[in-house]
Amino acid sequence: MMTANLILMIAGLLFLLVALVVLYIWIGKSKPAPIPAQPQKIETFESLSEIIKNRSSSSSDLNHAVEIILSRFGQINSHTLSKYQHLLEALCTHPYTDSKLILRFEKTLRTANPDYTHEIEKALSIGLASRG
């Protein structure tokens, strides 16, 4: 009788010890540290132009860059005309661009800047000719 009580008491203590170890491990697991929010990168015309000129930029990167350029930097003046011409040519020759993106960029620029329609079309022609 004494041995049965001793065995039950040892089994109970062993069960309690295992339960405490499991509880310690379960509670002790730290939650994954939250990923600190990356500061918003300020998107300038130059940084967006670099995305378009970078031959390894993905199609989604190109779409994002074109969208921001058109919405925030869509007005052309005589000082920025050459930058937009080079940008359109670079977009035409980029390996991950498509015709819809090129035409949307060109059409939106022409619509927003009717004074520079001829120059935009000329840059498009040069870009498409060098694409081949």
Secondary structure by P-SEA (a helix, b strand, c coil): caaaaaaaaaaaaaaaaaaaaaaaaaaaccccccccccccccccaaaaaaaaacccccaaaaaaaaaaaaaccccccccaaaaaaaaaaaaaacccccaaaaaaaaaaaaaacccaaaaaaaaaaaaaaacc
